C-alpha cells in the first residue's frame, strides 16, 4: 500500500501539539464544508482530513504512525510487519486502504480507563437582534441555526436546528448569552459545545441608547412649552404623564429616573423637548401669527446682537 503523510494533509509540522492538530483539523473541516466550499473535490478533501485526524488526534495511534513514518516517505509502497503497532487500540476509524491496513495488525484492546478518542464540540458564536422593549420586559426568541454535523457514515452534513432563547430583562447591546450544550456535537461521546449569542438592538428612530440610559425626542406645541402642560408620552416601558415646565425651549431635557433599561441600578430615560410650530396653511392661522408678531414684539436674535 502507499504511505500517506497525514501531517501534510492537515498542513502542520510533525512536532505540532495536540491543540495545534485539533485547530488545523477544525479549520480544514470548515474550509471544505459543503455550505462554504465551491471546490469540486470538497467531499474528497473532507474525507482525507477526517482520516488524518483519526490517526493524529489519537495519542497512541499517532505514536505508532510516527514510528512508522521515520522510515517512510509519502507515496512510498510498504507492507507493515505482523507485530507493527502492537498494543494500540485499532478501532474502526478509517476509510482508505492505507488507514485500514495501517491498523490491520493492531490489537483491539481498549486502553485502561479509556473509551477511544473524545473531543468536545465547538462553540457556536452568533448574533441575535431584539427590540428595545425586549430589554425592558424580557422575551423569548426562536433562533434557527445551520449546524455542520457528521452523519453515520462520517460525512459532514448541515442540519437546521431551532433553539428557543430566553431574553432576560435588562439585557444590553454587546452582551453575550450562553446556552450550554447547544453548540456543535462532540465526538466519541464527549459533550457538545456551547452557543454564544451576542445581543444587538433593532434600530429605532424614536430612541437613542447610551449604556442603560435611553433618550427620546418629545414634540410639544408653543403654548405647552410657554405656559407649561401635562402631556402623555409613550416610552419603552409604557405611557407616562410628564409635566412640561413653563417657559421650556427646544432642547430642554426632562429626566425620568429609573425609566431607562432595567438593571442594578437601572438607567434613566431622558425626554428632549422639541417645540413644533403649527403650520400657517389657512387664513385664520396666518392671522394668528400676524397678531402674535404685533402683540409680542419678540426678537429671538436680540441676544446674538442682531
C-alpha positions as CSV (number, residue, x, y, z in Angstrom):
1,X,0.0,0.0,0.0
2,X,1.0,3.6,-0.4
3,X,2.2,5.6,2.7
4,X,0.3,8.8,3.4
5,X,1.7,11.9,5.1
6,X,-1.1,12.9,7.5
7,X,0.8,15.9,8.7
8,X,0.9,17.3,5.2
9,X,-2.8,16.6,4.8
10,X,-3.5,18.8,7.9
11,X,-0.9,21.3,7.0
12,X,1.1,21.0,10.2
13,X,4.6,20.2,11.4
14,X,5.4,16.8,12.8
15,X,6.1,18.4,16.2
16,X,2.7,20.0,16.4
17,X,0.9,19.9,19.7
18,X,-2.4,18.1,20.2
19,X,-4.1,21.5,20.4
20,X,-2.5,22.6,17.1
21,X,-3.6,19.4,15.4
22,X,-7.2,20.0,16.7
23,X,-7.2,23.6,15.4
24,X,-5.9,22.6,12.0
25,X,-8.5,19.8,11.7
26,X,-11.4,22.1,12.6
27,X,-10.1,24.8,10.2
28,X,-10.0,22.4,7.3
29,X,-13.4,20.8,8.1
30,X,-14.9,24.3,7.9
31,X,-13.0,25.2,4.8
32,X,-14.3,22.2,2.9
33,X,-17.8,22.3,4.4
34,X,-20.4,21.8,1.5
35,X,-22.1,25.1,2.5
36,X,-18.9,27.0,2.1
37,X,-16.6,25.3,-0.3
38,X,-17.2,25.5,-4.1
39,X,-14.3,23.1,-4.8
40,X,-15.3,20.1,-6.8
41,X,-13.2,17.8,-4.6
42,X,-14.5,19.2,-1.3
43,X,-16.1,15.9,-0.2
44,X,-12.9,14.0,-1.0
45,X,-10.8,16.6,0.9
46,X,-13.1,16.3,3.9
47,X,-12.7,12.5,3.8
48,X,-8.9,12.9,3.8
49,X,-8.9,15.4,6.6
50,X,-11.1,13.1,8.8
51,X,-8.8,10.2,8.0
52,X,-5.7,12.1,9.0
53,X,-7.2,13.4,12.2
54,X,-8.5,9.9,13.1
55,X,-4.8,9.0,13.5
56,X,-3.0,12.2,14.6
57,X,-5.8,13.1,17.0
58,X,-5.3,9.9,19.0
59,X,-2.1,9.9,21.1
60,X,-1.4,6.1,20.7
61,X,-2.2,5.9,17.0
62,X,-0.1,9.0,16.4
63,X,2.9,7.4,18.2
64,X,2.6,4.2,16.2
65,X,2.2,6.3,13.0
66,X,5.3,8.4,13.8
67,X,7.3,5.3,14.5
68,X,6.4,4.1,11.0
69,X,6.9,7.5,9.4
70,X,10.6,7.7,10.5
71,X,11.5,5.3,7.7
72,X,8.8,6.2,5.1
73,X,8.0,8.9,2.7
74,X,4.7,9.9,1.2
75,X,3.8,7.8,-1.9
76,X,6.2,5.0,-1.0
77,X,4.9,1.5,-1.1
78,X,5.2,-0.6,2.1
79,X,3.8,-3.5,4.0
80,X,3.6,-3.3,7.8
81,X,5.2,-6.1,9.7
82,X,2.8,-8.5,11.6
83,X,3.7,-7.1,15.0
84,X,3.6,-3.4,14.0
85,X,1.6,-1.2,16.3
86,X,1.0,-3.9,18.9
87,X,-0.9,-2.6,21.9
88,X,-2.7,0.3,20.1
89,X,-6.5,0.4,20.1
90,X,-7.3,-0.2,16.4
91,X,-11.0,0.7,16.4
92,X,-12.8,1.2,13.1
93,X,-11.9,4.7,12.2
94,X,-10.6,4.6,8.7
95,X,-11.9,4.8,5.2
96,X,-8.9,4.4,2.9
97,X,-6.9,1.2,2.2
98,X,-3.9,2.8,3.9
99,X,-5.9,3.7,7.0
100,X,-7.4,0.2,7.2
101,X,-4.2,-1.6,6.6
102,X,-2.4,0.7,9.0
103,X,-4.2,-0.7,11.9
104,X,-5.0,-4.2,10.5
105,X,-2.3,-5.7,12.8
106,X,-3.2,-3.6,15.8
107,X,-4.6,-5.3,18.9
108,X,-8.2,-4.3,19.7
109,X,-7.6,-4.0,23.5
110,X,-9.1,-0.9,25.0
111,X,-6.7,1.5,26.7
112,X,-7.0,1.3,30.5
113,X,-9.9,3.6,31.6
114,X,-10.4,4.8,28.0
115,X,-13.2,4.7,25.5
116,X,-11.3,5.9,22.5
117,X,-10.8,9.4,21.3
118,X,-13.1,12.1,22.6
119,X,-13.4,15.7,21.6
120,X,-15.7,18.3,23.0
121,X,-17.8,20.0,20.3
122,X,-17.0,23.5,19.0
123,X,-18.8,26.5,20.4
124,X,-21.1,28.5,18.1
125,X,-20.9,32.3,18.1
126,X,-23.8,34.2,16.5
127,X,-25.8,37.5,16.9
128,X,-29.4,37.9,17.9
129,X,-31.2,41.2,17.2
130,X,-34.0,42.2,19.6
131,X,-36.3,45.2,20.2
132,X,-35.5,47.8,22.9
133,X,-38.8,46.7,24.6
134,X,-37.4,43.2,24.9
135,X,-34.6,44.6,27.1
136,X,-37.3,46.3,29.3
137,X,-39.6,43.3,29.7
138,X,-37.7,40.2,28.7
139,X,-38.9,37.9,26.0
140,X,-38.4,34.6,24.1
141,X,-37.0,34.3,20.6
142,X,-36.7,31.3,18.3
143,X,-33.3,31.1,16.6
144,X,-32.6,28.9,13.6
145,X,-29.1,27.5,13.4
146,X,-27.4,25.8,10.5
147,X,-25.0,23.4,12.1
148,X,-22.5,21.1,10.4
149,X,-22.6,17.6,11.8
150,X,-21.2,14.1,11.0
151,X,-23.7,11.5,9.8
152,X,-23.5,7.8,10.5
153,X,-21.0,7.4,7.6
154,X,-18.7,10.2,9.0
155,X,-19.7,12.7,6.2
156,X,-20.1,16.3,7.1
157,X,-23.8,17.4,6.6
158,X,-25.7,20.6,7.5
159,X,-28.8,20.4,9.6
160,X,-31.2,23.2,10.7
161,X,-31.9,23.4,14.4
162,X,-34.3,25.7,16.1
163,X,-33.4,26.9,19.6
164,X,-35.7,28.9,21.9
165,X,-33.7,31.6,23.6
166,X,-34.9,33.4,26.7
167,X,-34.0,37.1,26.6
168,X,-33.5,38.3,30.2
169,X,-34.9,41.6,31.4
170,X,-32.2,44.3,31.4
171,X,-30.0,42.7,28.7
172,X,-27.6,45.2,27.0
173,X,-26.2,45.5,23.4
174,X,-22.9,43.6,23.2
175,X,-23.8,41.3,26.0
176,X,-23.5,37.6,25.2
177,X,-26.0,34.9,26.2
178,X,-24.5,31.5,26.8
179,X,-26.7,28.4,26.1
180,X,-24.7,25.4,27.5
181,X,-24.6,22.3,25.3
182,X,-26.3,24.0,22.2
183,X,-23.1,24.2,20.1
184,X,-21.6,21.6,17.8
185,X,-21.9,18.0,19.0
186,X,-18.8,16.3,20.4
187,X,-17.0,13.2,19.2
188,X,-16.6,9.9,20.9
189,X,-19.3,10.6,23.4
190,X,-17.8,13.9,24.5
191,X,-20.2,16.8,25.3
192,X,-21.4,19.4,22.9
193,X,-20.0,22.9,22.7
194,X,-21.9,26.0,23.9
195,X,-23.9,28.6,21.9
196,X,-23.0,32.2,22.5
197,X,-25.4,34.8,21.2
198,X,-24.3,38.5,21.1
199,X,-27.2,40.9,21.8
200,X,-27.9,43.6,19.2
201,X,-30.8,46.1,19.1
202,X,-33.0,46.8,16.1
203,X,-32.6,50.5,15.1
204,X,-35.5,52.5,16.5
205,X,-35.8,56.1,15.2
206,X,-37.7,57.1,18.4
207,X,-34.9,56.2,20.8
208,X,-31.2,56.5,21.3
209,X,-29.4,54.2,23.8
210,X,-26.2,55.1,25.7
211,X,-25.4,52.4,28.2
212,X,-28.5,51.9,30.3
213,X,-29.8,55.4,29.6
214,X,-32.4,56.0,26.9
215,X,-33.0,59.3,25.1
216,X,-36.2,60.3,23.2
217,X,-37.3,63.4,21.4
218,X,-40.8,64.7,22.5
219,X,-42.6,67.3,20.3
220,X,-44.6,70.0,22.1
221,X,-46.7,72.9,21.0
222,X,-45.6,76.5,21.5
223,X,-48.3,77.0,24.1
224,X,-47.4,73.9,26.0
225,X,-43.7,75.0,26.1
226,X,-44.6,78.6,27.0
227,X,-47.4,78.0,29.6
228,X,-46.5,74.6,30.9
229,X,-48.6,71.5,30.5
230,X,-49.1,67.9,31.5
231,X,-48.7,65.6,28.4
232,X,-48.8,61.9,27.7
233,X,-45.6,60.4,26.3
234,X,-45.1,56.8,25.0
235,X,-42.0,55.1,26.4
236,X,-40.5,51.7,26.1
237,X,-42.0,50.8,29.5
238,X,-45.4,52.2,28.6
239,X,-47.3,55.5,28.6
240,X,-46.3,58.1,31.2
241,X,-47.6,61.6,32.2
242,X,-45.0,64.2,32.1
243,X,-45.1,67.9,33.3
244,X,-43.6,70.4,30.9
245,X,-42.3,73.3,32.9
246,X,-43.5,76.8,31.8
247,X,-41.0,78.7,29.6
248,X,-39.5,75.5,28.1
249,X,-37.4,75.7,24.9
250,X,-36.4,73.2,22.3
251,X,-33.6,71.0,23.7
252,X,-34.8,71.1,27.3
253,X,-34.1,67.8,28.9
254,X,-36.5,66.1,31.3
255,X,-35.1,63.2,33.4
256,X,-37.3,60.3,34.4
257,X,-35.1,58.5,36.9
258,X,-35.0,54.7,36.7
259,X,-37.1,54.6,33.4
260,X,-34.1,53.5,31.3
261,X,-33.0,49.9,30.7
262,X,-33.6,47.9,33.9
263,X,-30.5,46.9,35.9
264,X,-28.7,47.4,39.2
265,X,-29.0,50.3,39.1
266,X,-31.5,50.9,36.3
267,X,-30.8,53.6,33.7
268,X,-32.7,56.8,33.2
269,X,-35.0,58.0,30.5
270,X,-34.3,61.5,29.1
271,X,-37.0,63.3,27.2
272,X,-35.7,66.1,25.0
273,X,-38.4,68.7,24.2
274,X,-38.8,69.9,20.6
275,X,-41.1,72.9,20.1
276,X,-43.1,72.4,16.9
277,X,-44.9,75.3,15.2
278,X,-48.4,74.8,13.8
279,X,-48.5,75.2,10.0
280,X,-49.6,78.6,8.7
281,X,-51.7,77.0,6.0
282,X,-55.0,78.8,6.5
283,X,-56.1,82.4,6.6
284,X,-57.1,82.1,10.3
285,X,-53.7,80.6,11.2
286,X,-51.8,83.3,9.3
287,X,-53.9,86.0,11.0
288,X,-53.0,84.5,14.4
289,X,-49.3,84.6,13.6
290,X,-49.6,88.2,12.5
291,X,-51.4,89.0,15.8
292,X,-48.5,87.4,17.7
293,X,-46.0,89.4,15.8
294,X,-47.8,92.7,16.5
295,X,-48.6,92.0,20.2
296,X,-45.5,90.2,21.4
297,X,-42.7,92.1,19.6
298,X,-40.3,89.3,20.2
299,X,-36.8,89.2,18.6
300,X,-35.1,85.8,19.2
301,X,-31.9,87.2,17.8
302,X,-31.5,90.1,20.1
303,X,-29.0,88.3,22.4
304,X,-26.9,87.5,19.4
305,X,-26.6,91.2,18.5
306,X,-28.9,91.1,15.5
